[in-house]
C-alpha cells in the first residue's frame, strides 16, 4: 500500500519498532514525567506507549504532540539500548535491530518520509 496516497505525513511503525516501544529499556516513568506538562491528560502518555502492545504495524498521521512525544521517547530509548547486552532483550530481537527500526521512525518524523 502506498501510504503517500493516504496522507503525505503518514508514519509507519513496523513490527520491530512497535516491539521496541512496547518493551522500553529506558525508564518509562521518566518519560511520563517529562510529558506530564506537555500532554493534556496523564493517561494519554500511557496510552501513547501501550498502543504498541500486541501491535505489529501502526500507520497514523501524527499531531505535533505525537511527534514530539515519540521523538523524545525514541531518543531516550537509543541511550538505553546502547548499553543493553545483545542477548538481554526477551523479545528475541537484538538492541541493534530495535535501534535500526527506531531510526527509520525518527527519519520519517524528521523528513516526513515513509519507510
Buried (B, 14 or more C-beta within 10 A) or exposed (E): EEBEEEEEBBBBBBEBBBBBBBBBBBEBEEBBEBBEEEBEEEEBBEEBBEBBEEBEEBBBEBEEBBBBBBBBBBEBBBEBBEEBEEEEBEEEBBBEBBBBBBBBBBEBBEEEBBB
